[in-house]
Amino acid sequence: MRKIVVLAAVATALLVSACNTIEGAGRDISAAGRAVSNTAKDAKN
């Protein structure tokens, strides 16, 4: 029973960390998109 609890805790920790990693990647991609958009606006003016 103890092994199951430990495995469940480890699995939960991995899932939570994966969500944070994906969220961070989403922010990075969004920031890159804004940079490209701003550069295009600057070039247009």
FIGUBA-542197 format. One line per 8 residues: number of its first residue (from 1); for each residue y, x, z of C-alpha. Coordinates in nm, 4 decimals. Each point is the difference from the previous one (the first is absolute). Layout:
BEGIN
NUM> Y X Z; ...;
// end
This chain:
BEGIN
1> 0.0000 0.0000 0.0000; 0.2363 0.2838 0.0853; -0.0513 0.1555 -0.3448; 0.0965 -0.3262 -0.1667; 0.3214 -0.0210 0.2019; 0.0891 0.3613 -0.0827; -0.0726 -0.0535 -0.3694; 0.2104 -0.3173 -0.0016;
9> 0.2907 0.1870 0.1634; -0.0226 0.2818 -0.2537; -0.0156 -0.2464 -0.2900; 0.3051 -0.1840 0.1322; 0.1940 0.3248 0.0350; -0.0855 0.0972 -0.3573; 0.1081 -0.3368 -0.1351; 0.3317 0.0129 0.1837;
17> 0.0722 0.3540 -0.1178; -0.0875 -0.0965 -0.3571; 0.2524 -0.2830 0.0128; 0.2698 0.2400 0.1171; -0.0869 0.2427 -0.2779; 0.0137 -0.2708 -0.2649; 0.3281 -0.1281 0.1401; 0.1479 0.3502 -0.0155;
25> -0.1183 0.0453 -0.3566; 0.1606 -0.3312 -0.0906; 0.3305 0.1159 0.1474; -0.0196 0.3277 -0.1929; -0.0702 -0.1777 -0.3276; 0.2820 -0.2443 0.0655; 0.2429 0.2846 0.0725; -0.1034 0.1762 -0.3219;
33> 0.0586 -0.3214 -0.1945; 0.3471 -0.0355 0.1490; 0.0801 0.3603 -0.0915; -0.1047 -0.0569 -0.3613; 0.1967 -0.3231 -0.0129; 0.3113 0.1639 0.1418; -0.0288 0.2902 -0.2434; -0.0280 -0.2440 -0.2904;
41> 0.3089 -0.1856 0.1210; 0.1931 0.3265 0.0305; -0.1023 0.1068 -0.3515; 0.1043 -0.3376 -0.1388; 0.3536 0.0247 0.1403;
// end
